[in-house]
Every structure is written in C-alpha cells, then in structure tokens.
Amino acid sequence: MSQDTRAVEPQKARVDQQTFSSAAFTSAKRRLQSLRRKMAENFLDMAAEVESLKAVDPEISGDELTEWLRSKVGLSFNDATSYLHAHATLGHRAQTISDHRLSLDVLNLLATCDDECITECFARLERDGVLDVATAREVLARNMTFRGLSDAAKFSTFQAHDKDHSWIVRSLEAKAVELLALMDDLSNNYLLLYEIPELADDGWCEEEYDREDKGYIVKESQIATKAAEVRTLIELLFGSAHAERADVLDLAMKNSLQASIAFSWHALKDLESRWFEAFDIRPDSRDLRALRKCVQFLAGEEPKALPPVTEREGAALATIPWQQFSMIDIAAGVGGASLGLETAGFKPLALYEYWGFAQSMLKKNRPAWDVRKLIVTADPEKLFSEHIDQEIMLLTSGTILRPVGKKHSYEDFGRAALAVKTVAPTAFFFALDPRVLTDEGFKREQERLFRELGYECQWHRVDVSTIGVPREALLAIVVGMRDGHLEKFQMPLIIHPIRNYVAETLGDAVAAHEWDGTEAPADRVLFDHWFSHWKKRCAGALAPSDLTLSSTTVVKAWAELGIDIAGFSTAAPSPSDVLRSGAAFKLNPEMLKRLQGFPPEWELAGDDILSNPRVLSTSMPPALAKFMGLAIYSAVTGERLDIRKALMESLTIPPQRPAMPSRTLEIVSRFSGARKRVSIPVDGAPTGGLRGRVHVHRMQGEQKERMRWRDYWEAEEQEF
C-alpha cells in the first residue's frame, strides 16, 4: 500500500527541560521570588495604612471604613475586609510571612480568621515549610469559630461573591431575635399543672400546655409566620439546598458552619409547619432537633447550632489508649522509645540492646521487660526470625539511626530495614539525623525498598523542643505502614508547643549541693547569688542539640548557659566548682537524663553514662516515642486521642481506664410515640465515641453514633 495507514501519535509540544535550567530562567526565578516577597510586604504595608485610619476618628465603624475603601480607594469588598483586619491579626508575623513568601490568597484567608486558626496555620507552616490555599481553607473550615451568624456569613457567602449583604444578616438576626421572643412568650405562658393522684402526698404534679387556649393558637401561628420570614432570609444568603437532617452529623465532623446552617434551616421548616410543642422550644428542652439553639444561632447568640451529640465543649479526649499492641525495640539504648510507647498503647515484647550496662539499666527499671543482647555481627534476618509469626504491631529503634552506618553497627539504618523485612510489623518508625531530609536520592531508594515489602512511607521533621524536651534538637522521622493504614495516619500538630527550658528543668539539680556546715558562710551567699544569676541567664533558653563534646560551636553554645561540656561530674555543683571555674559547671548524670526528657524515677547508671555519654545522647527522647506512638495508634484503631495533653502527663503511669460518668436521655418519636433511653457522657460527647472503648471492626465510636443518628431520622421520615 502506498498510503501509510499506521496510527500516528498526536504530536505534543515539548520543552526541553534544560531550558528551565538555563541562566534566563534561573535569573527570572530569583526576580519573581523577590517580587512575590514584596507582594506580601505590600499587603502588610497597606494593612498598616488602613489601621492608621482608625486612629483618625475612633468613632468610625468597620462597615463605614470598608465602604470608604471600596468607593474611594477602589478596593473590592474582600480586599477592604482583609486590610481592615490584617494588621491586628498578622502584623506581628510580618517576618515569617516575608521569609516564606505567603501568597495573597493565603493572606486574605488568614486576615479575617480567629487566633486559633491563625496559630494552627503558622504551626503547619513551621512544621512543613509551606502553607498553601488548600491547607489554609481546610484549617479554617474545620476550626473556624464565629461570634455569630454575621461572621459566618462573611466567611462563606461574602468571600464567594464579593458582595456586601450585611443588611440581610442584620435583618436575619433581628427577625431571629423576634422569633425567640415569641417562643419565650409561648413557653412561659399557657402552662397548666395537674396533680398526680397516686403521688399527691409527695407533691408531684404533671405539666401540660393548654393548646386549646386562643392565645396559644395565636402565638403558635405567629411563630410559624416569623420562622417563614427567617427561612426566606437564610435561603437568600445560603440557598435552599441543604443537607438532610440524617446527614447533618456527618457534615458536622467536616464543617460545623455548613452543618449549623443546615440544621437551623430544618428547625425553621419544623417551626413554620408547626411541628413542635411548647415543651420543644423551652430552654430546658431535650428535643434532638435543638429548635431553640438553632434560632439562637441565627440571632447571633450562639456560635453554632449542632445536634446535641456533637457538642464537645468541655469534652475530654482520652490521653491513655484503651488497647495495647505488641512492639519490638531493635536498638533500645537506655529505653527512651519503649518507655514512651508504654503509655501510647504499645507493650514491649522484646528489647534488643548492644551495650551491657544499658541492658542492666533496662532490666533494673523494668524487670518485666524481655531485654536481649543485640549481636551486631549477626544476620538481622536470623536474629529477629522468631518474631515472624507473632503479629507485631510496631517496630522501632530506641537509638537514633544513621542513614549509612558502619558495618555491623547498631546505629545502621540498613539493619533496621532488614528487621522490618523479617518481622513484617503493621507499622514502624525510626528517628534519623535531620540532614537525611535533604537527601532525596536516599529517601527515594528507601521508599522503593519499603514499597517492595508492602509499606508506604512518609518523612517528617520533628522539633523535639515543641513536645517538652528542653533541647534545640531537630530529628527526621520515617513512618511506614502497610494494609492502607498510612492513609489514616496524620502527623500530630502541636499548635501550642509544650516548652520546658533549661532553668526550670535543671534548677533543683543544679542547687542540690549538700551543705555540711564546713563551708564558709560567705560561700553560701556567693553560691546563692550565682544560682540566682544563672537561672535568670537561662530563663527561656533551650540546651544545644548535642550532649557531647563534638565541636567548638557546641562548646560555645553550652558556655552561653554557664555549662562546661568538656567533661562531666558525678555530683551537683559546689561553691568551689562554680567560683573556681568562672561560674561554669559540669553536667552530672541526673542533669543529662533530664535534658533528654527522662522522668526522675528512671534510673541510670551514672558512671557508665559518663563513660559512654553518646548512648544517652543518641537515645530517642521518651516524649518523641510517645508522640509518634499515639499517632500510629490512632491511625490503626481510629480512636482519637488528646496527644498534647498526653505528652504533659507522666511517662510512668500504667494504662488505666478513667471513670466515664454518664447520664441517661429519653428519646421520644414524635410520630410513633416510641421511646428509648440513650446513655451519654455528662459532658455531652458521643456515646462510646471520642473516648470510646469498644472497637467493632475498628470502627470509631463517633462513627457508630453518626450511624445511629442517621438511622433515627431516616426512620422518622419513613413513619411520616
């Protein structure tokens, strides 16, 4: 055939990747990044200028100033609103904004947020190094709290349409206030009391409303009319398409604002249709529709309106997991990882350790632990082979690993990878030198190897000073999980860091010198003066990351704290020590232990630690192990935990099941009259939910509660 009938692949325009590496693109990248930084700076400069206008006339309102910025300066409604609030909310973070070149879209979102949302967004920025619009919106949608419907409407509708519909909100709130007054009038009047004959002697009586009273009928009609007016305004702002009542609980877990609006819209529909009794709209009503609270939300008196089972104000998440899983520590060190994981839902099945003195310390502190000799020359696949069929949940190393360790070294990451291959745990995590995070080749190769074993991996950077360890120490963490669990894993975000500083951590240990009466009185005065000065000097200071003499820089950093790291001591500083050495003192084993985050009751062999300080300095801080363990536990079980609060509790408290006081509510079907009793915690948290003990097919308690909620309302609709 003369004609070529072969399929021809469509030609695609391709740019040589070397073009993007050319001098022109490299230079343009620098200029664009500089201009982007200036965009953020200009945003804050404009916000500061708008802020200065408030001082010109303190009587000027925010709405008036916004209108002036729109009509006279030519700003959009969104921009005017952002500049109006940005100086107060973001001005003190100007340097961080400039350093990270935050986009204008992100800045506009953050400008009108509350403090909690802004704090979380910047905590994410510090942890991840980036903050994009999608992340900011996710944080806002999940955590944004509003002072009333006005703030909520500004965030949702006005942001989307860039229009000032504040008059609708004001009208909505005013009419909702009128609706509340009508509801109060109905519920406070027309009440009849009937004595119960069989209980008359005890003073018992029964309440009932006189529904045949003409005044009652009129008020009921007025409530229905006013509810229709409020509903019309709601639909003008947010539309008429809202989630079904059966779906509200699911929606509330994702976006409390949308759930509140949907729940309130249904409440208005019931009021408009007169599907209520006076009992249902009283302040003490237990009606699941929460009719009164929905109207209060629309009136600006409540920040949200959600089903009672979602109310979490005051609800406490668990800090101690309900279950315990097995774990193995392949290089335990002095026990930091296993100690931290004990109260994170993991029971050490076996601990391997190379150093004999460390093995002795582990057995002394935890006689029940199975401590074994780590033979570094042994084949890991043979050494750990007995754990193959034991269904180990977690495997870790209590020693911080090196990406490329020496052959036959207990710090070698390659040995850890072989242990994962042999034991096949559900999850693993290891701590490494933070410099590994910049080695993309190493990370890709490890991810490939673990993927061949059935694991997906994530790499994270953790600043241990944010979780209570009093040192400036960054660590790289690699987390791996199989069976799809990594999709549910979320690296904990500590929005408000837990800070412990050198002065508070070491204070009593530094002042622990025992006075035997032989010292001169002047020495005690001088020592007390020195100690007071030292505490002020170290107030708010963190210790350097390295606990050993590794470089001149480390020596100088310790010297800034009045500590001589060139050697160690077996006792607390004495007057002669600090006066003779120029007010510098040496750390003793107790101080070293505290700087690594070990609790006071954890005993270390002082002489052995001083002879081998690296064993302690490369040991994983217990707080870090607990931090990671709780996150992995939550991913595997679905149980939500208060990780920040857990980190502030003792590391040596045995797992307990705290008492869970509850109260019983009676639910009555409006249509069938069927009654059932539901027991819920006194703080209003979901039954068996946030602190749930029962995990049926690893189903979270709150998921079960949402299913019950859905079943209840779907049954109501079917009966109707």
C-alpha positions in Angstrom: 0.0 0.0 0.0 1.3 3.3 -1.0 -0.6 5.1 1.8 0.8 4.7 5.3 -2.1 3.6 7.5 -0.1 3.3 10.7 -1.6 5.1 13.7 0.2 8.3 14.3 0.5 9.5 17.8 -0.6 13.1 18.2 2.3 15.5 18.4 2.7 17.2 21.7 4.6 20.3 22.2 7.5 19.6 24.5 10.0 21.9 26.1 13.5 20.8 26.7 13.9 20.5 30.5 17.3 22.1 30.1 15.5 25.3 29.1 14.2 25.7 32.6 17.7 25.3 33.9 19.1 28.0 31.7 20.5 31.2 33.1 17.5 33.2 31.9 15.0 31.0 33.9 17.3 30.9 36.9 17.5 34.7 36.9 13.8 35.1 36.4 13.1 32.7 39.3 15.1 34.9 41.6 13.3 38.1 40.4 9.9 36.5 40.7 10.5 35.3 44.2 11.7 38.7 45.2 8.6 40.3 43.7 6.4 37.7 45.5 8.1 38.6 48.8 7.3 42.3 48.0 3.7 41.4 47.4 3.4 40.1 50.9 5.2 43.1 52.3 3.0 45.5 50.3 -0.1 43.7 51.7 1.1 44.3 55.3 2.0 47.9 54.5 -1.5 48.6 53.2 -3.0 46.9 56.2 -0.9 49.2 58.5 -2.1 52.2 56.5 -5.7 51.2 56.9 -5.1 50.6 60.6 -3.8 54.2 61.0 -7.1 55.5 59.6 -8.9 54.1 62.7 -6.9 56.5 64.9 -8.1 59.5 62.9 -11.7 59.1 64.1 -12.2 56.4 66.8 -15.9 56.7 66.2 -15.8 55.4 62.7 -17.2 51.9 62.3 -15.7 49.0 60.5 -18.6 48.9 58.0 -18.1 52.7 57.2 -14.4 52.3 56.7 -14.9 49.3 54.5 -17.4 51.2 52.4 -14.9 54.2 52.1 -12.1 51.8 50.9 -14.5 50.4 48.3 -15.9 53.6 46.9 -13.0 56.0 47.3 -9.9 53.7 47.0 -11.4 51.2 44.6 -10.8 48.1 46.6 -13.0 45.1 46.4 -15.2 44.1 49.3 -12.9 41.1 50.1 -9.7 43.2 49.9 -11.2 46.0 52.0 -12.3 43.5 54.7 -8.9 41.8 54.7 -6.9 45.1 55.1 -9.2 46.1 57.8 -8.3 43.1 60.0 -4.8 42.1 58.7 -2.7 44.5 60.8 -4.1 43.2 64.1 -4.1 39.5 63.1 -0.9 39.2 61.0 1.2 42.3 61.7 3.4 40.7 64.3 4.1 37.8 62.0 5.5 40.0 59.2 9.0 38.4 59.2 7.6 34.9 58.9 5.2 35.9 56.1 8.1 37.6 54.2 10.5 34.7 54.7 8.0 32.1 53.4 6.6 34.3 50.6 3.0 33.6 51.5 0.6 34.2 48.6 -2.0 37.0 48.7 -4.8 34.3 48.6 -3.5 32.8 51.8 -3.0 36.2 53.5 -6.6 37.2 52.5 -7.9 34.0 54.1 -5.8 34.4 57.3 -6.6 38.1 57.7 -10.2 37.5 59.0 -9.5 34.3 60.9 -9.6 33.8 64.7 -6.5 33.4 66.7 -6.7 29.6 66.9 -6.9 29.1 63.2 -4.0 31.5 62.6 -1.9 29.8 65.2 -2.6 26.4 63.7 -1.8 27.6 60.1 1.5 29.1 61.2 2.3 25.9 63.2 1.8 24.0 60.0 4.0 26.5 58.2 6.8 26.0 60.7 6.4 22.2 60.6 6.0 21.7 56.8 7.8 24.8 55.4 4.8 25.7 53.2 1.3 26.9 53.6 -0.9 26.8 50.5 -4.5 27.9 50.0 -5.9 24.4 50.2 -4.3 23.8 53.6 -5.4 27.1 54.9 -9.0 26.5 53.8 -9.0 23.1 55.4 -7.9 24.5 58.7 -10.4 27.3 58.5 -13.3 25.0 57.6 -12.5 22.7 60.5 -11.6 25.1 63.2 -13.1 28.5 62.5 -15.2 29.8 65.3 -17.6 32.6 64.8 -19.1 35.1 67.1 -22.4 34.8 65.4 -24.0 34.2 62.0 -22.7 37.6 60.8 -19.1 36.4 60.9 -20.1 33.0 59.4 -21.9 34.7 56.5 -19.0 37.0 55.8 -16.7 34.0 55.6 -18.8 31.8 53.4 -21.1 33.9 51.2 -19.3 37.2 51.0 -16.0 35.6 50.3 -17.5 33.7 47.4 -19.5 36.6 45.9 -17.5 39.6 47.0 -20.7 41.5 47.9 -21.8 43.3 51.0 -25.0 41.6 52.1 -24.6 42.7 55.7 -28.1 44.2 55.6 -29.5 40.7 55.1 -27.6 39.4 58.1 -28.8 42.3 60.2 -32.3 41.7 59.2 -31.9 37.9 59.7 -30.6 38.4 63.2 -33.3 40.9 64.1 -36.1 38.6 63.0 -34.5 35.7 64.8 -34.5 37.7 68.0 -38.2 38.4 67.4 -38.8 34.7 66.9 -37.0 33.9 70.2 -39.3 36.4 72.0 -42.4 34.7 70.5 -41.0 31.3 71.6 -40.4 32.6 75.1 -43.9 34.1 75.2 -45.5 30.7 74.2 -43.4 28.6 76.5 -43.7 30.9 79.6 -47.5 31.1 79.4 -50.4 28.8 79.0 -48.9 26.2 81.3 -51.2 24.0 83.4 -50.2 21.9 86.4 -52.1 18.6 87.2 -51.7 16.7 90.4 -50.9 13.1 90.1 -53.3 11.4 92.5 -51.1 8.4 93.4 -48.2 10.8 94.2 -50.2 13.8 95.5 -48.9 13.3 99.0 -45.3 13.8 97.8 -46.2 17.0 96.0 -45.8 15.5 92.5 -47.6 17.2 89.6 -47.6 17.0 85.8 -47.0 19.9 83.4 -49.2 20.4 80.3 -49.8 23.3 78.0 -53.4 24.5 77.2 -53.2 24.0 73.4 -56.9 24.9 73.1 -56.4 28.4 74.5 -56.9 31.0 71.9 -53.7 32.9 72.9 -51.7 29.7 72.5 -53.1 29.1 69.0 -52.3 32.8 68.0 -48.7 32.6 69.3 -48.2 29.3 67.6 -49.3 30.9 64.3 -47.1 33.9 64.9 -44.1 31.6 65.4 -44.8 29.8 62.2 -45.1 33.1 60.3 -41.9 34.5 61.7 -40.0 31.3 61.1 -41.0 31.5 57.4 -39.6 35.0 57.2 -36.3 33.9 58.8 -36.1 30.9 56.5 -36.5 33.2 53.5 -33.5 35.3 54.6 -31.5 32.1 55.2 -32.2 31.0 51.7 -31.3 34.4 50.3 -27.9 34.1 51.9 -27.2 30.4 51.6 -29.6 28.9 49.2 -32.4 26.4 49.7 -30.4 23.2 49.1 -29.2 21.9 52.4 -28.1 18.5 53.8 -30.8 16.2 55.1 -31.2 16.1 58.8 -29.9 12.5 58.8 -26.7 13.7 57.2 -26.1 16.7 59.5 -24.0 14.7 62.0 -21.6 13.5 59.2 -21.4 17.1 57.9 -20.7 18.4 61.4 -17.5 16.4 61.6 -16.2 18.2 58.4 -17.7 21.7 58.5 -19.6 22.9 61.6 -20.7 26.1 59.8 -22.5 24.3 57.0 -23.9 21.8 59.5 -25.2 24.6 61.7 -26.9 26.3 58.8 -28.5 23.1 57.5 -29.6 22.1 61.0 -31.1 25.5 61.6 -32.9 25.5 58.2 -34.6 22.3 59.1 -35.6 23.7 62.5 -37.2 26.7 60.8 -39.1 24.3 58.5 -40.5 22.5 61.5 -41.4 25.7 63.2 -43.1 27.0 60.0 -45.0 23.8 59.7 -46.0 23.9 63.4 -44.2 20.5 64.0 -43.4 21.5 67.6 -44.9 21.8 71.1 -44.1 24.4 73.7 -42.0 21.8 75.5 -39.8 21.6 72.5 -38.8 25.3 72.4 -38.1 25.8 76.2 -34.5 26.4 77.3 -34.6 23.0 79.2 -35.8 21.1 76.1 -34.1 17.8 75.3 -35.6 17.7 71.8 -33.0 16.3 69.4 -33.8 19.0 66.8 -32.5 21.7 69.2 -35.0 24.1 67.9 -34.3 26.9 70.3 -30.5 26.7 69.9 -30.9 26.9 66.2 -32.8 30.1 66.5 -30.3 31.4 69.0 -27.5 30.7 66.4 -29.4 32.7 63.8 -29.9 35.5 66.3 -26.2 35.7 66.9 -26.4 34.4 70.5 -24.7 31.1 69.8 -21.5 30.4 67.7 -23.0 27.3 66.1 -26.1 25.1 66.1 -25.3 21.4 66.0 -27.0 18.2 67.2 -26.5 17.6 70.9 -24.3 14.5 70.3 -21.7 16.8 68.6 -21.3 19.2 71.4 -17.7 18.9 72.5 -17.2 21.9 74.7 -15.5 20.5 77.8 -15.4 17.0 76.4 -12.1 15.4 77.1 -10.4 13.1 74.6 -8.6 10.2 76.1 -4.9 10.5 76.9 -4.3 6.8 77.5 -5.3 4.3 74.8 -7.8 1.6 75.7 -5.9 -1.1 73.9 -2.4 -2.4 73.9 -0.4 -3.8 71.0 2.9 -5.6 70.8 6.1 -3.8 69.8 9.8 -4.6 69.4 12.7 -2.2 70.0 15.7 -3.3 67.9 18.2 -1.0 69.5 16.8 0.1 72.8 19.6 2.3 74.1 18.6 3.4 77.6 14.9 2.7 77.0 13.6 6.0 75.7 11.4 4.6 72.9 10.0 1.7 74.9 9.3 3.9 77.9 7.4 6.5 75.8 5.4 3.8 73.9 4.2 2.1 77.1 1.6 4.9 77.6 0.9 5.1 73.9 -0.8 1.8 73.6 2.2 -0.5 73.0 3.6 -3.2 75.2 7.3 -4.1 74.6 7.5 -7.7 73.6 11.3 -7.7 73.2 14.1 -5.1 73.5 17.5 -5.6 71.9 20.5 -3.7 73.1 24.2 -3.8 72.3 25.7 -2.2 75.5 25.8 -4.4 78.6 25.4 -1.6 81.1 22.4 -0.3 79.1 20.9 -3.8 79.3 21.3 -3.8 83.1 19.6 -0.4 83.4 16.7 -1.6 81.3 16.2 -4.7 83.5 16.5 -2.6 86.7 13.9 -0.1 85.6 11.5 -2.6 84.1 12.1 -6.2 85.4 9.2 -7.5 83.3 10.8 -6.4 80.0 12.4 -9.1 77.9 15.8 -7.5 77.3 18.1 -9.3 74.9 21.7 -8.9 73.7 22.0 -7.2 70.3 24.6 -9.1 68.4 25.6 -6.6 65.7 27.6 -9.2 63.7 24.5 -11.5 63.5 22.3 -11.6 60.4 19.2 -9.5 61.2 17.0 -11.9 59.4 18.1 -14.7 61.7 18.3 -12.5 64.9 14.7 -11.4 64.6 13.3 -14.5 62.9 11.4 -15.7 66.0 9.0 -12.7 65.7 7.9 -13.6 62.2 4.5 -15.1 63.2 3.9 -13.0 66.3 1.8 -10.3 64.5 3.9 -7.4 65.8 2.1 -4.1 65.5 5.0 -1.8 65.8 8.8 -2.0 65.3 11.1 0.9 66.2 14.6 1.7 67.4 15.3 3.5 70.7 18.6 4.6 69.2 18.6 7.5 66.7 19.9 5.9 63.5 22.4 6.9 60.8 21.5 6.8 57.2 24.7 5.0 56.3 26.1 3.5 59.4 29.3 1.5 59.9 29.1 -2.2 59.0 27.9 -4.2 62.0 26.7 -1.0 63.8 23.6 -0.9 66.0 23.0 2.6 64.6 22.8 1.4 60.9 19.6 2.2 59.2 20.1 -0.7 56.8 19.9 -3.1 59.8 16.6 -1.5 60.8 15.3 -2.0 57.3 16.2 -5.7 57.3 14.4 -6.0 60.7 11.3 -4.6 59.1 11.6 -7.1 56.3 12.0 -10.0 58.7 9.4 -9.2 61.3 6.8 -7.6 59.0 5.1 -5.4 61.6 2.0 -3.5 60.8 3.9 -0.2 61.3 7.4 1.1 62.0 9.0 4.4 62.7 12.6 5.4 63.1 14.4 8.6 64.0 17.4 9.8 62.0 19.8 12.7 61.6 17.7 15.6 60.1 20.1 16.1 57.3 18.7 13.0 55.6 15.6 15.0 54.7 17.6 16.9 52.1 18.9 13.7 50.6 16.2 13.0 48.0 18.1 10.1 46.5 18.4 8.3 49.8 14.7 8.8 50.6 13.5 7.6 47.2 15.7 4.5 47.4 14.3 3.6 50.9 10.8 4.3 49.8 11.3 1.9 46.9 12.7 -0.8 49.1 9.9 -0.5 51.6 7.3 -0.4 48.9 8.5 -3.7 47.7 7.9 -5.0 51.2 4.3 -3.7 51.1 4.8 -0.5 53.0 4.1 3.1 52.2 6.3 5.7 53.9 6.2 9.3 55.0 9.1 11.5 56.0 8.7 14.2 58.7 10.8 16.7 60.6 10.2 17.0 64.3 11.5 19.7 66.6 11.5 17.9 70.0 11.6 21.2 71.8 7.9 21.7 70.9 6.9 18.5 72.8 8.6 19.1 76.1 12.3 18.2 75.5 14.4 21.1 76.7 16.9 21.0 73.8 17.2 22.5 70.3 17.0 19.2 68.5 15.6 18.5 65.1 15.1 14.9 64.0 14.0 13.2 60.8 11.2 10.7 61.3 10.3 8.0 58.8 7.0 6.3 59.3 5.9 3.2 57.4 2.6 1.3 57.5 1.1 -1.5 55.5 -2.5 -2.6 54.8 -3.6 1.0 53.9 -3.2 2.4 57.4 -0.9 5.2 56.3 -3.8 6.8 54.6 -5.3 7.4 58.0 -2.1 8.5 59.6 -1.8 12.2 60.5 1.4 13.6 61.9 0.3 15.3 65.1 0.3 19.1 65.0 1.1 20.7 68.4 -0.4 24.2 67.8 0.6 25.4 71.3 4.1 24.0 71.9 5.0 22.4 75.2 8.1 24.2 76.3 10.5 23.1 79.0 13.6 25.3 79.4 17.0 24.7 80.9 16.5 26.8 84.1 13.3 25.0 85.1 14.5 21.6 84.0 17.8 21.6 85.8 17.1 24.1 88.6 16.8 21.9 91.6 19.5 19.6 90.3 21.9 22.5 90.0 21.1 23.7 93.5 21.3 20.2 95.0 24.7 20.7 96.8 24.6 19.3 100.3 25.8 21.8 102.8 27.7 20.0 105.7 28.5 23.1 107.8 32.1 23.2 106.9 31.7 25.8 104.2 32.3 29.5 104.9 29.0 31.5 105.3 30.2 33.8 102.6 30.5 30.9 100.2 26.8 30.1 100.6 25.9 33.7 100.0 28.0 33.7 96.8 26.6 30.4 95.7 23.0 31.6 96.2 23.9 34.8 94.2 25.5 32.7 91.5 22.5 30.4 91.3 20.0 33.2 91.1 22.0 34.8 88.3 22.3 31.5 86.4 18.5 31.0 86.5 18.0 34.5 85.0 20.6 33.8 82.4 19.0 30.6 81.3 15.4 31.7 81.6 13.6 30.8 78.3 16.7 29.1 77.0 17.0 25.6 75.4 20.0 23.4 75.6 22.1 22.7 72.4 21.1 19.6 70.5 24.4 17.7 71.2 25.0 16.5 74.7 28.6 15.6 74.0 31.8 17.5 73.1 31.6 17.4 69.3 32.7 20.8 68.0 33.8 24.3 69.0 30.3 25.6 68.2 28.8 23.1 70.7 31.2 24.1 73.4 30.4 27.8 72.9 26.6 27.2 72.9 26.9 25.3 76.2 29.1 28.0 77.6 26.4 30.6 76.9 24.3 28.6 79.5 27.2 28.6 82.1 27.9 24.9 81.4 31.2 23.3 80.7 30.6 20.5 78.3 34.2 19.5 78.1 33.6 16.9 80.9 31.1 15.6 83.3 30.7 15.4 87.0 29.2 12.8 89.4 27.9 15.4 91.8 25.9 18.7 91.9 27.9 21.9 91.5 29.6 23.1 94.7 30.6 26.7 95.6 34.2 25.9 94.9 33.3 24.4 91.5 31.4 27.5 90.2 33.8 30.1 91.7 36.9 28.3 90.6 35.7 27.6 87.0 34.5 31.1 86.3 30.8 30.3 87.2 30.6 27.3 84.8 29.7 23.9 86.0 29.7 20.4 84.6 26.6 18.2 84.0 26.0 15.2 86.1 24.0 12.0 85.1 20.8 13.4 86.7 21.1 16.6 84.5 21.9 14.6 81.4 18.9 12.4 82.0 16.5 15.4 82.4 17.9 17.1 79.3 17.0 14.0 77.3 13.4 14.1 78.7 13.6 11.1 81.0 11.4 11.2 84.2 13.0 11.5 87.6 12.2 7.9 88.6 14.0 6.4 85.6 17.4 5.2 87.0 20.6 5.5 85.0 24.0 4.0 86.0 25.9 7.3 86.5 29.5 6.1 85.9 28.6 4.1 82.8 26.7 7.0 81.3 29.5 9.4 81.9 31.9 6.9 80.3 29.6 6.5 77.3 27.6 9.7 77.0 26.8 9.0 73.4 24.5 6.1 74.4 22.3 8.7 76.2 22.6 11.5 73.6 21.6 9.2 70.7 18.7 7.7 72.7 15.3 8.6 71.5 13.6 11.1 73.9 10.6 9.3 75.5 8.3 12.2 74.6 9.1 11.7 70.9 8.3 8.0 71.1 5.0 8.7 72.9 4.2 11.4 70.4 4.7 9.1 67.4 3.2 6.1 69.1 -0.1 7.8 69.9 -0.3 9.0 66.2 0.2 5.5 64.9 -2.2 4.0 67.5 -4.9 6.5 66.3 -4.3 5.6 62.6 -4.6 1.8 63.3 -7.6 1.9 65.7 -9.4 5.1 64.6 -9.5 6.2 68.3 -8.9 9.9 68.7 -6.6 11.0 71.5 -5.6 14.3 73.1 -1.9 14.0 72.2 -0.8 17.4 73.6 -2.4 16.6 77.0 -1.0 13.1 76.9 2.5 14.5 76.5 2.1 16.6 79.6 1.2 13.5 81.7 3.6 11.2 83.5 5.5 8.7 81.3 5.3 6.0 84.0 1.6 5.9 84.7 0.3 2.4 83.9 -2.6 2.3 81.4 -5.8 2.9 83.2 -9.4 3.3 82.2 -10.6 6.5 83.8 -14.1 6.7 85.0 -16.6 7.9 82.5 -19.7 9.4 84.3 -22.8 9.4 82.2 -26.4 10.5 82.2 -29.4 9.0 80.5 -31.6 10.8 78.0 -35.0 9.6 76.8 -35.7 10.0 73.1 -39.4 10.0 72.1 -40.5 9.6 68.5 -42.8 12.4 67.5 -44.8 10.2 65.2 -44.9 6.7 66.6 -44.6 7.6 70.3 -41.9 5.0 70.7 -39.4 5.7 73.5 -35.8 4.6 74.0 -33.1 5.6 76.5 -29.6 6.6 75.5 -26.7 6.9 77.9 -24.2 9.6 77.1 -21.2 11.1 79.0 -22.1 14.0 81.2 -20.1 16.3 79.0 -22.2 15.6 76.0 -19.7 13.7 73.9 -20.9 10.9 71.7 -21.9 7.6 73.2 -18.8 5.3 73.1 -17.3 8.0 70.9 -14.4 10.2 71.3 -13.2 8.3 74.3 -14.8 5.1 73.1 -13.7 1.7 74.5 -15.4 -0.6 72.0 -13.9 -1.0 68.6 -16.2 -3.2 66.4 -14.2 -3.9 63.3 -12.0 -0.9 64.3 -15.0 1.4 63.9 -14.6 4.6 65.7 -17.3 5.3 68.4 -18.3 8.5 66.8 -18.9 6.8 63.5 -21.4 4.5 65.3 -23.1 7.5 66.8 -23.4 9.1 63.4 -25.0 5.9 62.1 -27.5 5.8 65.0 -28.3 9.5 64.2 -28.9 8.7 60.6 -31.0 5.6 61.3 -33.1 7.5 63.8 -34.0 10.3 61.3 -34.5 8.0 58.4 -36.9 6.0 60.5 -38.8 9.2 61.4 -39.1 10.1 57.7 -40.5 6.7 56.9 -43.1 6.9 59.6 -44.1 10.3 58.4 
